[in-house]
Amino acid sequence: MPFIKHLGLLLLSVSFNAAAAEIPLTQADLLGTWQIEKESLNADGSGARGLNTTWSFRNDGTMEGISQENDAHARIDQLKAVLNYSVEDGKLKKQAAPGRSKME
């Protein structure tokens, strides 16, 4: 019976170590449509701002976003944009705004 307990602890330890390893992001991981509720420039999620946005990532390096505004006093109800994106060093880089070369 002690063997079973030790085996269980060993497997538990291995699974935690595997979860702790960071797997780099690839373009294939992004392809498709994503509902975004918060966005942050910081890896730890600090400074996140709330969003109601849907992003569709395409294989050609473009992403189309549609943001829906819930504020009754907003100047526009919906914003649609197509931005360029890339995956560099396992991290998503996207165009800061349409027509601008700055990536964030």
N, C-alpha and C positions, 0 to 999 in steps of 0.2 A: 504493500500500500504506500510506503514512503516514496517508492519509485514514481508512482502516479502523481503524487503531489509535486515532486521535483520536476517531472516532465511538464506539468501544468504551469509551474512558475517559469520554466525555461521558455515555453511557447509564448507565454504572456510577455516576457521580457523581449523576445525577438519581435513580437508584433509592435511593441512600443518603439523599439529602435527603428523599425521599418517606417513607421508613421512619422517619426521625427526627421527622417531624411527628406530634404526638399527636392521635389521633382521639377526640373525646369519646364516651363511652358513652351509649347510648340504651336505653330499655326494650325495644325490639325486639331488641337484641343479647342481652339476658338471657333472654328467654322460652325455656322448655324445661327440661330436666333436666341438671344439672351434677354431676360427681363432684369433690369438694373434698378435696385432700390436705393443704393448709396454708392458714392464714388469718392475715392481718396487718392491723393498723389503720394501718400506715405504708405510704405509696405505694411506697417503695423495697423493701418486703418484709422489713425488719428486724423482729426480735421476733416472727417467725411461729411459730405453734404447729401441731403436727401434728394432723391430723384424719382421720377416715374417715367422711365425711359426703356425703350426696347432697341437693342442693337442687333443688326444682322451682319455677321462677318462673312465676307465672300473670299473665295480662293484667289481672286485677282489683287488682293491687298487693299481693298476698300471695305468700309463698314458704313452701313446706313443706319442712322438713328432717328427715332421719333420720340420726342418728349411731350408728354401731356401735362398741362398745367391744371392744378386743382384749385388754385386761388381765384376766387370770383373777381378780384380786383386786378388780375394780371392783364397786361396789354395785349397778349396773344394767347390763344388756347392751346395751340400746338406748334411745335418747331420740328422741322425735318432737315437733316443734313447728311451729306455723304462725305466721309473723311478717309484719308489714307491711313494705313496702319502697318506696323511691322512687329516682328518678335525678334528682339535682340538680347542676347545673353539670358534667355529664358524669361524675359519681361516684355509686356505689351507696351509699345510706344505708339501713340496716336497723334494725329495732326491736332494742334491746339484749336484751330478754327478753319473753316473752309477757305481755300485760297491762300493760306499762310504756310510758310515753310517750317515754322516752329513745331517741334514734336514734344510731347509730354508723356 
